[in-house]
Each structure stands twice: as structure tokens, then as C-alpha cells.
């Protein structure tokens, strides 16, 4: 107006009106310097990591080679690009967020050509894979990897580092699947094992809870180990293992049987229908289990893969003509392919029934199986388990079994982020992993002091003997805090637990919001209200 410049200081970011009235504190300037040097800045929660990033981002974007700001979820990517974007644009830089645009689109290419590009780690990785699959240079969306600042760097570069990003596509004969066909067999096998494990556990409990002699304790330990190798995720077993001394006994018994390459383990395993090695994520049916399957389908060789090498060697020595020999070879190879596919299908179904639990590893939304990210509790849209495991879970849950896929391109986040000329990151907890950051990425961790001394009251953990006591204590604590009109945030490890706490709060008639993989659509609203007086968020 006249000779005065009037600047806009309010705008919408993540659905909320934000007002710009911030100036960097000195500790934030230190954080900015550390990021510019290509190191990791460890800053406590609430110290303004988003604001710190503006300094090195602006400086490095001046070269015109592009800066990538990597967040852990699309909500933060979009919010931060709107929140900080206005500041960069005010200084003449272009800003965009790849998560707002479709893959392979002109809009996404434009986002990468901006001076500053926001996005989630997975989207950056998948765009790189898609670029590697195209044969036309005009279809590439990314340019060279210049500088990246990774938010929650420990989550991205350590926790998820070995998780491969995979682009897959249709496979020949992908529609031909036998999951539904073999499901009744596996279901029977699983139910038999469940009954057996319940019985083993009851016997073990009876022995171990009545002042056992050392001989009885040994017997109880063996029964416990058998139950554990039968169904390690059995809820009653997990509960029993939390009692004093029980897990120690299990480990002692397991170590005894694992000695000498586990040559005595067959004594434990022979009564089971199948054996689960939870650490190796593998399942093997036992003789007893194979016998049950063979009987059910009336085929002695149902779960048996022929030794093709030996069979072909016998054929080579036979007096058959060349033509007959080749025909027999083809028959053998076809039989081998058929049977190994069958064995694989049965094993994947067993995994689906025993190691994957609804509302923990996955949820069902609109009749589709969606994977839940165990680190963040968010749905991993468009992700599928590989090697037929996803189809096995679909068969288990009676939803449509999708066609099988094959891998076209894959990369781990660790290898993707190593391609940047300069890499830095921010987090609230990196000191504990400092050694790992240096070994893998040659990244230094610098702890940035807080602007004011921390006033938070960090108390000792409260440990309860049972889940029921623990959850009741949580509900009582929430009730007290709500009466004091204080906001409460309750973190849980699974969708199932968040729903359980929600039901307990409903019984007490305490208003609350639930944010989990099933209810992520309302995230912006729930997060906006979370700090209001007396608001409870799970």
C-alpha cells in the first residue's frame, strides 16, 4: 500500500490455519549448520525440526540441482510442503510434493524439477524403480540425486532400511492358483495342532505350577517347548510365558535340545503336525502332518517332491529310445513343477494361519487384505506380500484371491539413500544408533542442545503382572487426567490393542478419538484436536 510492502503471514497447512511469526533460535541455527554439513541432527521433540530444515534446504536449493525432503508419511509430506512452502516461494524458489500427484504423471515430473521436493521415502524409492524400468528418456521423472534431508532418519535409514521396495506385475498362469483348493486341508492341520498345543500347555501348566521336582520341571519344560514349536503365537502360551521363571525354563530346554546341531530335537517335534521356527520364519510339516494330509486327499505322495536329479540319472542309464527318454524327462519335470508348487502353496497357507494375525499384521478393508506397517501402524497402500503369501492370507480370510505376481524391480531404502551426493537427517533419537549410522552411511550424529532446559517429568516405568491389570491402570490414569482437563495420548502396538482400549473407555463413558490403520482418513482432524484440554487420543 503506497510505499509499504504488505506480506501475507497466514495460510492453510494440513487443513489448519497457520500464522508465521517465527524466528530461528540459536540452537536451531546450530541444527541447520549440522544438516548442511551432511550430518544427523538429534533434536528433542518440540524443538522445531521442521523450522530447522528451512535453512539448509534454502541454501542447497540455490544451486538449482534440487533438494529432497523425505518424511515418514504422506500426511507430514503434504502438511510440511504447505507449511514451509510459502516461505520458500516468498524467496523465489519453487516447491512441490510428489505425494499429491499420480506416479508417472507430468505433474510428478514437474514436482521433481522444482527446487524443493517433499515426499515419503517409499514414493522416492518407487519412482526410482519406475524410472529404471522405462525405455524412454522422456518418461523419466527423477533427476540426479543431489541432497536429501530425511525426517525421522532412524525410522527410515535403520528400522526400514532392509525392507525392499518391490514393483511387481502379472505372471504367466498367474490366475491358476490352488489356495482355495488346499485351504480345507491346511485348516484341518491347523485346528488339530491348535487342539494339541492347548492340551500340551494345560499339562505343562499343571506340572509347573505345583512345586515340581527337578524331574517334573524337565518334563514340564519339554511340554512347553513342544507347544512353543507348535504355535509360538498362541495367546495362552504367550500369557503363560510372562509368568516368573517360565520363559527362562523354555530357553533352557530349547538350548539343551538345540545342542549338537539339534540332533535330539526330533524327540520334541515328532508329536506335532508341523514345526514353526519363528526366528527363521519357516514352517515344516512333520511325518505326522504329512500322513494326515495324504490321508485326507487319499494320495500317498501328496506332500512329496520327487528327486529329479536321481530319476533322470536312472533314465539316462535305461535302454529307452531317445524319444521315449525325452518324453519321460518332460513328464518328470512337469510332475516336479506341479508338486513343488503344491508344497509351496501348503506352506504359505500354513504361514498365513499361524504367523499372520488379523488386525495386527494386516486389516481387511472393503474385502481387501491391507498390510499394516508395524513401525508406524499405518496401512501400506498398494503393498502385497510376495511369494504367494498375500494370496494365502486372502484365501484364509475368504476374500477374493488376486492373481499371482512376479518381481520386476526392487531396491532397499538403504541402497536408495546411498545414491545421494549429500545426505543428512533429523530425529529425536539417533545417539543410540550412532555407530550404525557411521558404519553403513558414514553419517555423524550431532546432539543439538534444547532451547530451554527440559521441564518434562520423566518417571519410572510401571510394570504389571498381567495385561488386564495393566489396561485397568491405564484406564484409571486416563480418567484422572481427563478430570484435570489435561490432554492424553495413548500409544499402542496394534490395531487390536487400540480397539480394546477404546471399548474399555466406552464402558466408562469417556470420550476419545482412535487413530489407527483402519481409521487413518480422519488423521488431520484427530491430530488437530489432540492437544485440546481433556481430549483423549488413542
C-alpha positions as CSV (number, residue, x, y, z in Angstrom):
1,X,0.0,0.0,0.0
2,X,1.6,3.2,-1.2
3,X,5.3,2.8,-0.4
4,X,4.7,0.0,2.1
5,X,5.2,-3.7,1.3
6,X,2.4,-5.8,2.9
7,X,3.2,-9.5,3.3
8,X,0.7,-12.3,3.9
9,X,1.5,-14.1,7.2
10,X,-1.4,-16.6,7.4
11,X,-2.2,-19.6,5.2
12,X,-3.6,-23.1,5.3
13,X,-1.3,-26.0,6.1
14,X,-2.6,-29.6,6.5
15,X,-6.2,-28.2,6.8
16,X,-5.3,-25.8,9.6
17,X,-4.8,-22.1,9.5
18,X,-1.2,-21.3,10.4
19,X,0.4,-18.0,11.2
20,X,4.0,-17.2,10.5
21,X,5.6,-15.4,13.4
22,X,8.7,-17.5,14.0
23,X,12.4,-16.6,14.1
24,X,15.1,-19.2,14.5
25,X,16.6,-19.8,17.9
26,X,20.4,-20.1,18.1
27,X,20.1,-23.8,18.8
28,X,18.1,-24.1,15.6
29,X,20.8,-22.3,13.7
30,X,23.3,-24.9,15.0
31,X,20.9,-27.6,13.8
32,X,20.8,-26.0,10.4
33,X,24.6,-25.9,10.1
34,X,24.8,-29.6,11.1
35,X,22.3,-30.6,8.4
36,X,24.2,-28.5,5.8
37,X,27.4,-30.4,6.7
38,X,25.7,-33.7,5.8
39,X,25.3,-35.0,9.3
40,X,22.4,-36.1,11.5
41,X,21.0,-33.6,13.9
42,X,19.4,-35.1,17.0
43,X,16.9,-32.7,18.4
44,X,14.3,-33.3,21.2
45,X,10.7,-33.5,20.3
46,X,9.1,-30.0,20.1
47,X,12.4,-28.2,19.3
48,X,11.2,-27.3,15.8
49,X,12.9,-29.8,13.4
50,X,10.6,-28.6,10.6
51,X,11.8,-25.0,11.0
52,X,15.5,-26.0,11.3
53,X,15.3,-27.7,7.9
54,X,14.3,-24.4,6.2
55,X,17.9,-23.1,6.5
56,X,20.0,-25.9,4.8
57,X,17.1,-26.5,2.3
58,X,17.1,-22.9,1.1
59,X,20.9,-22.8,0.9
60,X,21.3,-26.0,-1.0
61,X,18.3,-25.3,-3.3
62,X,20.1,-22.2,-4.6
63,X,22.4,-24.4,-6.8
64,X,19.3,-25.4,-8.8
65,X,20.1,-29.2,-8.5
66,X,17.1,-29.9,-6.3
67,X,16.7,-30.8,-2.6
68,X,14.5,-33.7,-1.4
69,X,12.8,-33.5,2.0
70,X,11.9,-37.1,3.0
71,X,9.1,-37.7,5.6
72,X,7.7,-41.0,7.0
73,X,4.1,-40.5,5.9
74,X,2.1,-38.6,3.3
75,X,0.2,-36.5,5.8
76,X,3.5,-34.9,7.0
77,X,4.8,-34.6,3.4
78,X,1.7,-32.6,2.4
79,X,1.5,-30.6,5.6
80,X,5.1,-29.6,5.6
81,X,5.1,-28.7,1.9
82,X,2.1,-26.3,2.6
83,X,3.5,-25.0,5.9
84,X,7.1,-24.2,4.8
85,X,6.4,-24.0,1.1
86,X,5.2,-20.4,1.4
87,X,8.5,-19.3,2.9
88,X,10.5,-20.8,0.1
89,X,8.2,-19.4,-2.6
90,X,8.5,-15.9,-0.9
91,X,12.2,-16.3,-1.6
92,X,11.7,-17.2,-5.2
93,X,12.1,-21.0,-5.0
94,X,9.6,-23.5,-6.4
95,X,8.1,-26.1,-4.1
96,X,6.1,-29.3,-4.7
97,X,5.1,-32.5,-3.0
98,X,5.2,-35.8,-5.0
99,X,2.6,-37.5,-2.9
100,X,0.0,-35.1,-4.3
101,X,0.4,-36.4,-7.8
102,X,-0.1,-39.7,-9.6
103,X,3.1,-41.8,-10.4
104,X,4.5,-41.4,-13.9
105,X,2.4,-38.2,-14.4
106,X,3.6,-34.9,-15.9
107,X,2.7,-33.3,-12.5
108,X,5.0,-35.6,-10.7
109,X,7.9,-34.9,-13.1
110,X,7.2,-31.2,-12.5
111,X,7.4,-31.8,-8.8
112,X,10.9,-33.4,-9.2
113,X,12.0,-30.4,-11.3
114,X,11.1,-28.0,-8.5
115,X,13.9,-26.5,-6.4
116,X,12.5,-28.2,-3.3
117,X,10.6,-31.5,-3.4
118,X,8.7,-33.1,-0.4
119,X,7.7,-36.7,-0.3
120,X,7.6,-40.0,1.5
121,X,10.6,-42.4,1.5
122,X,8.7,-45.1,-0.3
123,X,7.5,-42.8,-3.1
124,X,11.0,-41.6,-3.8
125,X,12.2,-45.2,-3.9
126,X,9.3,-46.4,-6.2
127,X,9.8,-43.5,-8.6
128,X,13.5,-44.5,-8.9
129,X,12.4,-48.1,-9.7
130,X,9.8,-47.0,-12.2
131,X,12.5,-44.8,-13.9
132,X,14.7,-47.8,-14.2
133,X,12.0,-49.8,-15.9
134,X,11.2,-47.3,-18.7
135,X,12.9,-47.4,-22.1
136,X,12.1,-43.8,-23.0
137,X,14.2,-41.0,-21.5
138,X,11.2,-38.7,-21.8
139,X,9.3,-40.8,-19.3
140,X,11.9,-40.4,-16.5
141,X,10.5,-38.3,-13.6
142,X,13.6,-38.0,-11.3
143,X,16.8,-36.1,-11.9
144,X,20.2,-36.7,-10.3
145,X,20.2,-37.4,-6.5
146,X,21.7,-34.2,-5.1
147,X,20.8,-33.6,-1.5
148,X,18.2,-35.2,0.8
149,X,17.2,-34.3,4.3
150,X,15.4,-37.3,6.0
151,X,12.9,-36.6,8.8
152,X,12.8,-39.3,11.5
153,X,16.0,-40.6,10.0
154,X,16.4,-43.5,12.4
155,X,13.0,-44.9,11.3
156,X,13.8,-44.6,7.6
157,X,17.5,-45.5,7.5
158,X,17.7,-48.1,10.3
159,X,14.3,-49.6,11.1
160,X,13.1,-49.9,7.5
161,X,16.5,-50.0,5.8
162,X,16.4,-53.7,4.9
163,X,12.7,-53.7,3.8
164,X,12.9,-54.0,0.0
165,X,10.7,-51.8,-2.2
166,X,9.3,-54.1,-4.9
167,X,7.5,-53.3,-8.1
168,X,5.7,-56.4,-9.4
169,X,3.5,-57.3,-12.3
170,X,1.4,-60.1,-13.7
171,X,3.0,-63.5,-14.2
172,X,2.1,-66.1,-16.8
173,X,-0.5,-68.5,-15.4
174,X,-1.0,-66.1,-12.5
175,X,-4.7,-66.9,-12.4
176,X,-4.0,-70.6,-11.9
177,X,-3.9,-71.0,-8.1
178,X,-4.7,-73.7,-5.7
179,X,-5.0,-71.8,-2.4
180,X,-8.8,-72.3,-2.1
181,X,-8.4,-75.9,-3.1
182,X,-5.8,-76.7,-0.4
183,X,-7.3,-74.4,2.3
184,X,-9.6,-77.2,3.9
185,X,-6.5,-79.5,4.3
186,X,-4.4,-76.8,5.9
187,X,-7.3,-75.7,8.1
188,X,-7.7,-79.2,9.4
189,X,-4.0,-79.4,10.0
190,X,-4.0,-76.1,11.9
191,X,-7.0,-77.0,14.0
192,X,-5.5,-80.3,15.0
193,X,-2.3,-78.6,16.0
194,X,-4.2,-75.9,18.0
195,X,-6.1,-78.6,20.0
196,X,-2.8,-80.4,20.6
197,X,-1.0,-77.3,21.7
198,X,-3.8,-76.4,24.1
199,X,-3.5,-79.9,25.6
200,X,0.3,-79.7,25.9
201,X,0.0,-76.3,27.5
202,X,-2.5,-77.5,30.1
203,X,-0.3,-80.4,31.0
204,X,2.8,-78.2,31.3
205,X,0.9,-75.7,33.5
206,X,-0.4,-78.4,35.8
207,X,3.2,-79.7,36.3
208,X,5.0,-76.4,36.6
209,X,2.5,-74.6,39.0
210,X,2.5,-77.3,41.7
211,X,6.1,-77.1,43.2
212,X,7.6,-79.5,40.7
213,X,10.7,-81.7,41.4
214,X,13.6,-81.2,39.1
215,X,12.5,-84.3,37.1
216,X,8.9,-82.9,36.8
217,X,10.3,-79.5,35.8
218,X,12.3,-81.1,33.0
219,X,9.1,-82.8,31.8
220,X,7.1,-79.5,32.0
221,X,9.9,-77.7,30.1
222,X,9.7,-80.3,27.3
223,X,5.9,-79.9,27.0
224,X,6.3,-76.2,27.0
225,X,8.9,-76.3,24.2
226,X,6.7,-78.6,22.2
227,X,3.8,-76.2,22.5
228,X,6.1,-73.3,21.6
229,X,7.4,-75.0,18.4
230,X,3.8,-75.9,17.5
231,X,2.3,-72.4,17.8
232,X,4.6,-69.7,19.1
233,X,1.9,-67.0,18.7
234,X,-0.7,-68.9,20.8
235,X,-2.2,-66.3,23.2
236,X,-2.5,-68.6,26.2
237,X,1.2,-69.6,25.7
238,X,2.4,-66.0,25.5
239,X,0.5,-65.2,28.7
240,X,2.0,-68.3,30.5
241,X,5.5,-67.3,29.3
242,X,5.1,-63.9,31.1
243,X,4.9,-65.6,34.5
244,X,8.1,-65.6,36.5
245,X,10.7,-68.2,35.5
246,X,8.7,-69.8,32.7
247,X,10.4,-68.2,29.8
248,X,13.8,-68.9,31.3
249,X,12.8,-72.6,31.6
250,X,11.7,-72.6,27.9
251,X,15.0,-71.1,26.8
252,X,17.0,-73.6,29.0
253,X,15.1,-76.5,27.5
254,X,15.4,-75.2,23.9
255,X,19.2,-74.7,24.4
256,X,19.5,-78.3,25.6
257,X,17.7,-79.7,22.5
258,X,19.5,-77.3,20.1
259,X,22.9,-78.6,21.2
260,X,24.9,-80.8,18.8
261,X,23.1,-79.3,15.7
262,X,19.7,-80.1,17.3
263,X,20.1,-83.8,16.9
264,X,17.7,-84.6,19.7
265,X,15.1,-82.0,18.6
266,X,13.1,-84.7,16.7
267,X,12.0,-86.1,20.2
268,X,10.2,-82.8,20.8
269,X,8.9,-82.4,17.2
270,X,7.6,-85.9,16.4
271,X,4.2,-85.4,18.2
272,X,3.4,-82.2,16.3
273,X,1.7,-81.9,12.9
274,X,4.2,-79.1,11.8
275,X,7.1,-77.2,13.3
276,X,7.4,-73.5,13.3
277,X,10.8,-71.8,13.6
278,X,9.7,-68.2,14.4
279,X,13.2,-66.7,14.1
280,X,13.8,-68.2,10.7
281,X,10.1,-67.6,9.7
282,X,9.8,-71.1,8.4
283,X,7.3,-73.9,8.8
284,X,7.9,-77.6,8.1
285,X,5.1,-80.3,8.3
286,X,6.3,-83.4,10.3
287,X,5.8,-87.1,9.3
288,X,2.5,-87.0,11.3
289,X,1.3,-83.9,9.5
290,X,2.2,-85.3,6.1
291,X,0.4,-88.5,6.9
292,X,-2.7,-86.6,7.8
293,X,-2.6,-84.6,4.6
294,X,-2.0,-87.8,2.5
295,X,-5.0,-89.5,4.2
296,X,-7.3,-86.5,3.6
297,X,-6.7,-86.5,-0.2
298,X,-6.2,-90.2,-0.5
299,X,-2.8,-89.8,-2.1
300,X,0.4,-91.3,-0.6
301,X,2.6,-88.8,-2.5
302,X,0.5,-85.6,-1.9
303,X,3.2,-83.7,0.0
304,X,6.3,-85.2,-1.7
305,X,8.7,-83.6,-4.1
306,X,10.5,-86.2,-6.3
307,X,14.3,-86.2,-6.6
308,X,14.5,-85.2,-10.3
309,X,18.3,-85.5,-10.5
310,X,18.3,-89.1,-9.3
311,X,15.3,-90.0,-11.5
312,X,16.9,-88.5,-14.6
313,X,20.2,-90.3,-13.9
314,X,18.3,-93.6,-13.8
315,X,16.6,-92.7,-17.1
316,X,20.0,-91.9,-18.8
317,X,21.2,-95.4,-18.0
318,X,18.0,-97.1,-19.3
319,X,17.5,-98.8,-22.6
320,X,14.8,-96.5,-23.8
321,X,14.9,-94.8,-27.1
322,X,16.0,-91.1,-27.3
323,X,12.3,-90.0,-27.9
324,X,10.9,-92.0,-25.1
325,X,13.6,-90.8,-22.7
326,X,12.9,-87.2,-23.6
327,X,9.2,-87.7,-23.1
328,X,9.8,-89.3,-19.7
329,X,12.1,-86.4,-18.7
330,X,9.4,-83.9,-19.6
331,X,6.8,-85.9,-17.6
332,X,9.3,-85.9,-14.6
333,X,9.9,-82.1,-14.9
334,X,6.2,-81.4,-15.1
335,X,5.5,-83.5,-12.1
336,X,8.3,-81.8,-10.2
337,X,6.9,-78.3,-11.1
338,X,3.4,-79.4,-10.1
339,X,4.4,-80.9,-6.7
340,X,6.8,-78.2,-5.7
341,X,4.1,-75.6,-6.4
342,X,1.7,-77.6,-4.3
343,X,4.2,-77.9,-1.4
344,X,4.8,-74.1,-1.6
345,X,1.1,-73.4,-1.6
346,X,0.5,-75.5,1.5
347,X,3.5,-74.0,3.3
348,X,2.3,-70.4,2.6
349,X,-1.2,-71.3,3.8
350,X,0.3,-72.6,7.0
351,X,2.2,-69.4,7.4
352,X,-1.0,-67.4,6.9
353,X,-2.8,-69.3,9.6
354,X,0.0,-69.4,12.2
355,X,2.2,-66.3,11.8
356,X,-0.1,-63.6,10.5
357,X,-2.9,-62.3,12.6
358,X,-5.8,-60.1,11.5
359,X,-5.7,-56.5,13.0
360,X,-2.0,-57.0,13.9
361,X,-0.1,-57.7,10.7
362,X,-3.0,-56.8,8.3
363,X,-6.5,-55.4,8.3
364,X,-9.5,-56.2,6.0
365,X,-10.9,-53.1,4.3
366,X,-13.5,-53.3,1.5
367,X,-12.9,-57.0,1.2
368,X,-9.2,-56.5,0.6
369,X,-6.2,-57.5,2.7
370,X,-4.1,-54.4,3.5
371,X,-0.7,-54.7,5.2
372,X,-0.2,-52.7,8.4
373,X,3.3,-51.2,8.9
374,X,4.4,-52.5,12.3
375,X,6.7,-49.4,12.9
376,X,4.0,-46.7,12.3
377,X,0.7,-48.5,12.5
378,X,-0.3,-47.2,9.1
379,X,-1.7,-49.1,6.1
380,X,0.8,-49.7,3.4
381,X,-1.4,-48.9,0.4
382,X,-0.7,-51.0,-2.7
383,X,1.7,-53.3,-0.9
384,X,1.4,-57.0,-1.1
385,X,3.3,-59.8,0.5
386,X,5.4,-61.7,-2.0
387,X,5.8,-65.4,-2.9
388,X,2.1,-66.2,-2.7
389,X,1.8,-65.3,1.0
390,X,-0.7,-62.5,0.2
391,X,-2.9,-64.9,-1.7
392,X,-2.7,-67.4,1.1
393,X,-4.0,-64.7,3.6
394,X,-6.8,-63.8,1.1
395,X,-7.8,-67.5,1.0
396,X,-7.7,-67.7,4.8
397,X,-10.0,-64.7,5.2
398,X,-12.4,-65.7,2.4
399,X,-11.8,-62.6,0.3
400,X,-11.1,-62.6,-3.5
401,X,-7.7,-64.3,-4.1
402,X,-5.9,-61.9,-6.5
403,X,-3.6,-63.2,-9.4
404,X,0.0,-64.1,-8.6
405,X,2.7,-61.5,-9.4
406,X,6.4,-61.5,-10.2
407,X,9.0,-59.0,-9.3
408,X,10.1,-56.5,-12.0
409,X,12.3,-54.2,-9.9
410,X,13.5,-54.0,-6.3
411,X,15.7,-51.8,-4.1
412,X,16.2,-51.4,-0.4
413,X,15.8,-47.9,1.2
414,X,19.4,-48.3,2.4
415,X,20.8,-48.6,-1.1
416,X,18.5,-45.9,-2.5
417,X,19.6,-43.2,0.0
418,X,23.3,-44.1,-0.5
419,X,23.0,-42.6,-4.0
420,X,22.6,-39.0,-2.8
421,X,25.7,-36.8,-3.2
422,X,24.9,-35.4,0.2
423,X,22.6,-36.9,2.9
424,X,21.5,-35.6,6.3
425,X,18.7,-36.3,8.7
426,X,16.8,-35.2,11.8
427,X,15.4,-37.3,14.6
428,X,14.7,-37.2,18.4
429,X,16.6,-40.5,19.0
430,X,19.8,-41.2,17.0
431,X,22.5,-41.3,19.6
432,X,21.8,-44.9,20.4
433,X,22.3,-45.9,16.7
434,X,25.3,-43.5,16.1
435,X,27.6,-46.5,15.5
436,X,25.3,-48.0,12.9
437,X,24.8,-44.6,11.1
438,X,28.6,-44.3,10.8
439,X,29.2,-47.9,9.7
440,X,26.5,-48.0,7.0
441,X,26.1,-44.4,5.8
442,X,29.3,-42.7,7.1
443,X,26.9,-40.2,8.8
444,X,27.9,-38.4,12.0
445,X,25.3,-37.8,14.7
446,X,25.4,-34.4,16.5
447,X,23.2,-33.8,19.6
448,X,21.7,-30.3,19.5
449,X,21.0,-28.7,22.9
450,X,17.5,-27.7,23.7
451,X,16.5,-24.0,23.6
452,X,15.4,-24.2,27.3
453,X,16.1,-26.8,29.9
454,X,13.7,-29.7,29.7
455,X,10.9,-29.3,32.2
456,X,9.2,-32.7,31.4
457,X,8.9,-35.1,34.4
458,X,10.3,-38.4,33.2
459,X,9.0,-41.1,35.6
460,X,9.9,-44.8,36.1
461,X,8.0,-47.4,34.1
462,X,5.1,-49.2,35.8
463,X,5.2,-52.9,35.2
464,X,2.2,-55.2,35.8
465,X,1.9,-59.0,36.1
466,X,-1.0,-59.3,33.7
467,X,-2.4,-57.4,30.7
468,X,-5.7,-56.9,32.5
469,X,-4.1,-55.1,35.4
470,X,-2.0,-53.0,33.1
471,X,-5.0,-51.9,30.9
472,X,-7.1,-51.2,34.0
473,X,-4.3,-49.0,35.4
474,X,-4.1,-47.2,32.0
475,X,-7.9,-46.5,32.1
476,X,-7.7,-45.2,35.7
477,X,-4.8,-42.9,34.8
478,X,-6.8,-41.6,31.7
479,X,-9.8,-41.0,33.9
480,X,-7.7,-38.9,36.4
481,X,-6.1,-36.8,33.7
482,X,-9.4,-36.1,32.0
483,X,-10.8,-34.8,35.3
484,X,-7.9,-32.4,35.4
485,X,-8.7,-31.3,31.9
486,X,-5.3,-32.5,30.6
487,X,-4.9,-33.9,27.0
488,X,-3.9,-37.6,26.9
489,X,-2.1,-39.5,24.2
490,X,-2.1,-43.4,24.4
491,X,0.3,-45.3,22.1
492,X,-0.5,-48.9,21.3
493,X,1.4,-51.5,19.3
494,X,-1.5,-52.9,17.2
495,X,-5.0,-52.1,15.8
496,X,-6.4,-54.8,18.1
497,X,-5.0,-53.2,21.3
498,X,-6.2,-49.7,20.2
499,X,-9.7,-51.1,19.7
500,X,-9.6,-52.9,23.1
501,X,-8.7,-49.7,24.9
502,X,-11.4,-47.9,23.0
503,X,-14.0,-50.4,24.2
504,X,-12.8,-50.1,27.8
505,X,-13.1,-46.3,27.6
506,X,-16.6,-46.5,26.1
507,X,-17.7,-48.6,29.1
508,X,-16.5,-45.8,31.3
509,X,-18.2,-43.3,29.0
510,X,-15.0,-41.4,28.4
511,X,-15.0,-39.5,25.0
512,X,-11.9,-40.3,22.9
513,X,-10.6,-40.5,19.4
514,X,-9.0,-43.6,17.9
515,X,-6.3,-43.2,15.2
516,X,-5.2,-46.5,13.7
517,X,-4.6,-48.2,10.3
518,X,-8.4,-48.6,9.9
519,X,-9.3,-45.0,10.7
520,X,-6.5,-43.1,9.1
521,X,-8.8,-40.9,6.9
522,X,-9.6,-38.6,9.8
523,X,-5.9,-38.1,10.8
524,X,-5.7,-34.3,10.2
525,X,-8.8,-33.7,12.3
526,X,-7.8,-36.0,15.1
527,X,-4.2,-34.6,15.3
528,X,-5.6,-31.0,15.3
529,X,-7.7,-31.8,18.4
530,X,-5.2,-34.0,20.2
531,X,-3.8,-31.2,22.3
532,X,-7.1,-29.6,23.4
533,X,-7.9,-29.8,27.2
534,X,-9.2,-33.2,28.3
535,X,-9.1,-34.7,24.8
536,X,-8.1,-38.4,24.8
537,X,-6.4,-39.8,21.6
538,X,-5.5,-43.5,21.2
